[in-house]
Amino acid sequence: MRRSPAFSLMIDIVDSASVSQLTLAVETKSPTPTAPIEDTIAAFVVATNTGMFSKTPSAQTTPIIVEASESSAERCEYVWRSTGVQMGAYRVLIGMLDAANQLGAELESVRLVSSADRGARLTTRDLIDPPLTIKAARPPFDTRVRGNLKDFREPLIRLEFSRAITDDELRTLSPLFSAWDSVAIRGGFLDTESTEDRDLDIDAALASPQTYLAAPNTVEHLFDDFIGGEAAFRAVLNMATKIHTAFCPLTSLEIE
């Protein structure tokens, strides 16, 4: 992000090619309900496990497995097993926690460390100083973008499948898009300084986007008042690659 968060931040993680263990600890300034923090972290884990931030979205692995968690009035701590997650994902997480802090979570500190000893080491400045980057894998289907990704505020995402999609399958796909929506609404894809509306109702905002069948083999997702940039759509491309591999082959992805 272009500015440092308004809480103490300590990052010491390794970009490992293998499985690594990460510990995330979040502390608040005073005894306050930790539900907003826990909801933010849960939203990040769910989104990561859709393949959005995977180095190889087609891999048959679970990017983050929660091995342990503990929370009290002033602290939340998690132990994760991470496999093939891009380092940019953790920048997204910090952005989401920064937005939660602006919305009243009153964070005192965030610490993210990993146990891996092989790979490129990233510290706090390494993670938050550069522009937010999510790399997209080369998709095995056609992609079309109508317009400039930086300018989209009401994006329409269209997935065309190789066969008709049933109503039950649509209900399976909808939570994947909801995970992407949740990251966007919670500020994960922002790459510039911003001020969150302290009256923002996240649940109400998440009720706004729509996922529906536009044709027997075509699913569309519409998001009003989108907040984010190019990284958000690279994340969608990765998620679509995961859908293509694990759910049903796609013939095209279109964003307009």
N, C-alpha and C positions, 0 to 999 in steps of 0.2 A: 504494500500500500504506500501511497506517497507520503503519509505521515505516520509517526509511531503511535500505537494505541495508547490510550490514557490509563495504562496499567503496566506494571512491571512484566517484562516479557523475556524469557530465557529459552532459547532454542539451541539444542545440541543434538543433531540427528545425522544419520549416515544414509546416503543414497546407495543402498545395498542391492546387489543383483539377486540376493537370496532372501529368505524369510528373516525378518528382524522383529524384535520386541520393542514396543514403544510404551513409554509411560507419560500420560497427560495428567497434570495436576492443576486445578483451578481453585484459587482462593478468593473470597469476597472480603470487603472492607469491614463488614459487621454481620452478625447473625441475620441472614435474610433467606427467604425461600430460594432453594437452588433449582427449582423446577425449570425456570427459563434457561438456565445454563445446561441442565441435563437434556432438555428438549433440543437445544441448539446442537449439542454434541451428537445426540441420537440422529438428528436430521443429516448431519455430516456423514456419519457411518453408513446410514441407509443409502445416501447418494453415492458414496464411494463404492458401495457394493453393487451398484447398477453398472459399473464399468466406466463411469464418467472420467475418472482420473487414473485409469489403469495404463501402464506402459504398453501392455498387450491386451486390449479389450476382449479379444477372442479367446484368451486363456481360460481354461476350466478351473479356475481357482476363486476363492473368496478373498477379495483384497484386504479386508479388515475383519478379524475375528476378535470379539471382546472376551478376553480371558479372565478378567476380574474388574470389578467396579465397586466403589465405596463412596458414600456421600454423607455429609453432616451439615450442620447449620452454616458453616463457613468454608467448606472444602468439598470438592469433587475430585476423585482420582480414578483413572482408568488404566488398565494394562491391555494393550492391543498386540495381536500378532499380525504383522503387515506383510503382504506379499505383492510385489510388482506395482506399488503405488507411486505415481509421479510426485516429486517434491513440491510441485505447484499446488497439490491438493492441500498441503498443510498451510500454505499461504491462504487458501480459501477458508480453511478452518479459523485461522486467526482473524480474518476479515469478518466472519460470522460472529466470533466472540466479541470483536470490537463493536459491532452493531448491537449485540445483546447488552453490552455495557452502556451504550448510549440510550438504550431503551429502559435502563433502570436496574440492570443486574448488579451494578456496583462492584466490579471486579477489582481485586487488589493485585493479583499476579496470575500469570499463566506460565507453566513450565512444560516443555515437551522435549523429551530426551529418548534416545534409542540405544540399544545394547550392541548393535552390530559394530564390528571393529574393522571391516573391510568395505571400502567404498569412499566416495567423496563426502567429506564432512561439511555440513552446513550449520552456521551459527545464526544468531538472531539477525544481524545485518545482512548476511547472505540471503536470507529468506525474504525479508520485507523491503529491502532497498530496490531491487530490480522490479521492472513491470511484471504484473501477474502473467504467468505463462502456463497454459495447458496445451500440451502437444496432442495432436489428433493423429490417429493411425490412418494408414491408407485404406479406405473402405473397399470392400468387395462388391460394391453396388454403385450406381450412378448418384452423383450429388449435384444439386443445383441451388444456387443462392441468387435470389432476385433482389438486388440492392446492396448497400454497404452494411456489413455486420455491425459496425460501430453506431449506426443510426437507428437500429430497430428499437421501437418502443412498444409495439403491439405485434410481436412476431407470430407468424403462423408456421408450424412445423408439420410437414406432410410426409408420412411414411407409406410407401406403396409396397405391398407384399406380393410374393409370387403366387399366393392363393387367397381365397376369401377368408376373412377373420370372423369368428363367431362372437356372439355377445359375451360369452364366458371368457374368451381370450381377450376381448377388449377390457374386461374388468381386471385381467392380469396386467395389461399394459398401463392402465391408468395410474397405478401407484408409482410406476417408474417416472412418468412425467411429473407427478406430484413431488417426487424427490428432487427433481431439477428445479421446479417452481420454488420449493422450500429453501434451497440454497440461494436462489436469486433474491427472494423476498427478505431473507435474513442477511443480505449484504455480502454474500460470499464471492460474487463475481465483480464487485466494485474494485476499480483500480485507481480511483482518485479520492481526494478528501471529500467526505460528505457528512451530513448531519441527519441522523435518523429521526423521524417523527416519533416523539415519545408517546404519542397516542395511537401509534400503529397497532391495529388488531391483526396479529399474524394469522389467526384462524380464519378471520373474515377475508383477509387478502388471499389465503390459499383456496377459498371457496370460489374465487373469481375465474381462474383458468378453466378451460373446457377441453375435454378429450372425447372424441366422437368418431363414428364411422361416416366418412364422407362418400364412400363407395364400398361395395362388398370387400374389396382388397386394399382399401385405403383408410388409414387412421390419421386424423388431423388433431393438432393440439394448438389452442389459441390462448395467448397470454396477454392480457391488458396491463398497461402500466409496468412494463418490464424494466428491471433495473440491472444493468450489467453491460458487458462488452463482448469482444470477440472470443475471449476465453470460454464464455458460457456456451457458445455455439460449437466450439471444438469439443466441449464436454458432451453436448448432445450427439455429435458425430461418433464419439467413442461409445456412448450408450447405445446408439443405433447399431454399431458393429457388434456389440454384445447381444443385442436382440436378434440380429441376423444369424449369429452363431448358435445361440442357446435356445431361441424361441421359434422363429420362422424366417426363412430367407427373405431378404428385401430385394426389390428391383431398383428402388430409388429413394433418396431422401431429398426433400426440397424445403428451403427456408425462404419465406417472403414476408 
